[in-house]
Amino acid sequence: MSETRQMRHGSSIGQPVTRRDGLLKVTGQARFAADNHPAGLLHAVLAVSRIARGRVAALDLPAARAHPGVVEVMVTANRLALALHPDDKSVPFSFKLDLLQDDRVRYAGQPIAVVIAATLEAATEAAALLAPRYEAGPVEVTLDAPGGYVPESVGVGDPGEMRHGDVEAGLRAAARRIEATYETPLQFHNAMEPHGVVAAWEGDALSLDMPTQGLALTRMRLAALLGIRAEDIHIRSPFIGGGFGSKLLSGPQVLGILAARLVGRPVKLVLTRAQMYGPVTHRSPTRQTLRLGAARDGALTAIHHHVRTATSRHDDFLEPSAGVSHTLYAAPAIATTNEAVRLDTGTPGFMRAPGEASGSIALESAIDEMAHACGMDPLEFRLRNYAEVEPVSGKPFSSKALRECYAEGAARFGWAGRPLAPRQMRDEDGLLVGWGVGTATFPAIMFQAEARAVLRRDGTGLVESGTHDMGQGAWTAFAQIGADSLGLDLDRLEFRAGHSDLPNAGIAGGSGHTATAGGAIHAAGAQAIARLTEIAVADPRSPLFGAGNVGVVARGGRLLRRDDESRGEAYADILARAGLDSVEGRGSAAADPAAAERYAMHAHGAVFAEVKVDPELGQIRATRLVGAFAAGRIINPRLVRSQYYGGMIWGLSFALHERAAMDPRTGRVMNADLAEYHVPVNADVPSVEAILVEEQDPHVNALGIKGVGEIGITGTAGAIANAIWHATGTRIRRFPVAIEELGR
C-alpha cells in the first residue's frame, strides 16, 4: 500500500512510512561527501605521528615533493595563517584542534603533514616518503597513570561532584552493603563513512562537501578559524554515513580546507580507517566504584558512584558516567564523584550516549549484585526502588512509563520463568543459559532550531530546515512533521535539508534532533496555516468568511470550519482568489526553561537479555534481546524501532566486543582497523525485538517527542552482563566480557 493511501487526508505522524531516502541509498544514488569530484580535483592524504608525545624533528620534504604527481606538501612552515588559534575554544562545543600549528606531538595519530597530489595513490606514497624523525618523550595512556585531579565539571557542564543526603550515614544504617569496581574500555566511533571533506575556494567564498552533525555550528567554527564571513561558507551534507557524536565538530577536515587554499584548486581529504583512531575523538576508559546500601526489605539506603576517567594532556572532556545514578533509583542519599587523569591521547568527546552508556553498565551490574545480596529477583528489586520523582532534585517526571516497560518487556520475554539462583538453566546442547535485565534511560534534550514552511498555489507545500540525516531516517520523519503541520498529504510536500544556507536546524546530537528541528518545522507550518486562515476568514467570497471565532482546521490541503467541516475550501483556491503564489511561515524551537525547572525529562525503557555460555570453553553468545521503551510521541514507528535495534546492538557490542588495545610503550592503538577492533556483524546479532510503549508527555515540548537514538544502549549492555552472571555464577566487572574473565 502506498504511503499516500495509508494517510489520505489524515495525519502522517505516527505512520510507519518507508524511508524517503531508501531508494537512493540502495541504488547508489545517494551522494555522500566523498562522492563529489569537482573539476581540477586534487587528493590530500594526512601523514600522522607514530609517537604519542614529543616533537617532529625532521621530515624528508624533498623526497615527498619529488614524487610524481605531488603538487605540494603542507607543513607548519607553509600552512596558511589562521584568524583564530586552533586551541581557541570560544565557539560553543569546540575542542582544541591539531592544524600543524607547531612541531609538538600530543598523541599518536596526530596529523603532522598533508600531501596534496593529482591522485590518491601518489599522495599516499609521498606521505610514506616523508619518513619523519622524532624526539620522543615518555607516555602515559592508561588509567593507572600517576597523578590525577578532581574536576569541577564533567560532560557539558555537569557538576564534578553531587551530593544529596548523607551517603555515609545511609551506608552505615544499611542491613546489606556492596562495593564493587567496574571497568569500561577505550572505544572509537567507527562510522562506516570516514571523516572527510571536498573543499573548493572561489576568492574568499568556500564551498564544502562534508559530513557534519551541526551545519550552522561547523560554519561558525570555520568562519572564526579562517577569518571569513559565515555567509561565505556553503556546506552540503545531505547524507552522513554515521556520526555518533564524532562528526559534530570540525577536526582534520580543516586541513583539507587549508590545503585547497594553499594550492588554489579543489581538494578532497578523506581519513583512512586507521586515522579514525586518533584525531576525531573517542570514548575514554572508566574505572567506576559503586557502593550501595539496602535495608532488609530491599529498599536502597544509599548510592555512591565514583568515576575515574581520562582526558587528553592538552584539552578537557570527561565522560560523565556517574550522571546516570542521579535519575534512576529512589534512595534517600545519593552521591556522585569524579577524578580524572591526563593521558597522551587524543581528546575524548561525545560518543553515542556519552556517560550513560559507560555509567549504566556499571550501575545496572551493581543493582543486580545488590538484588542478589538481598535474595530478591532483579526485576522485583528494581520495582522496589522505583523512583516516582527524580531522586536528586525531587522534581516530578514530565512523564514516566517505566513500570509499563518493565511489565510489557517481562511478559514478552517470559521473565516469570526465571530461576533466582545462577547456573540453573541449560539448553538441549548443554550450554548454560542466563537471563538478565537492565533499565534504560536517556534525558530528553532540546537545542535551538529554525525552519521555513511554504504553501504554494498549486496545492503543494515546501519545508526547509538545515537538518542532518545520519542514517536514522531524518528526511522521512521531518517530512512527516512538515506535512502534518501544513495539513497536506505526504506526497504533496517537498522537504529540503542538509545545506548550510537553509534555516539553522541546530545539531543532531543528544537524541534531540527530532524534537528540536521537528518543533521548528511544526511551528513554521502552523504559522503558514495561520496566515492562510487570516486571508480566508477575511474574504467575503470564501465559505470560511467570518470563521475566525469558531476556528478552522487544516487537512488534506483544505481549510475546514471547526464547527462544520462540510464548509471549507482548498488552499489553492484561497491563494488564487487572493492573487498570491504562496504564503510562508517561519518557526523556531528551543527548550522551555520554565518546564525544565518544574519537571525532570527522560525517556525510559527496560531490556531483557538471554545469553548462552559454553561451560567448558567459556564462549558467550547473546541469543535473545527484548527491549520495551517509552519515549513520548512516536513520529514513525518503523524508524523508531530501527533506532532501538541499533542502540541494542551497540549495547551488545559494548558488553561483548568493543575495546581499543593501547600499547603502553608507544601510546599507539594496536587494533586500529575493523579486523581487530571488534564490532558485531550479522552473525553476532541475536533475535532482537523492540516494543514501543505508549506514552503521552504534555510538558517535554510542543510535539511531545523524546529522543530514541541512544537509549537502547543504556539498558542492553547491563542486561547482557547480568545474564552472563545468571548463566555462570561469575560476576564480570571488566568490559567487554572476555573468555579469560570467566575462568577467574
Summary of the structure (lengths in Angstrom):
residues: 744
radius of gyration: 27.4
end to end distance: 56.3
largest distance: 85.4
contacts: 2843
relative contact order: 0.13
helix: 28%
strand: 26%
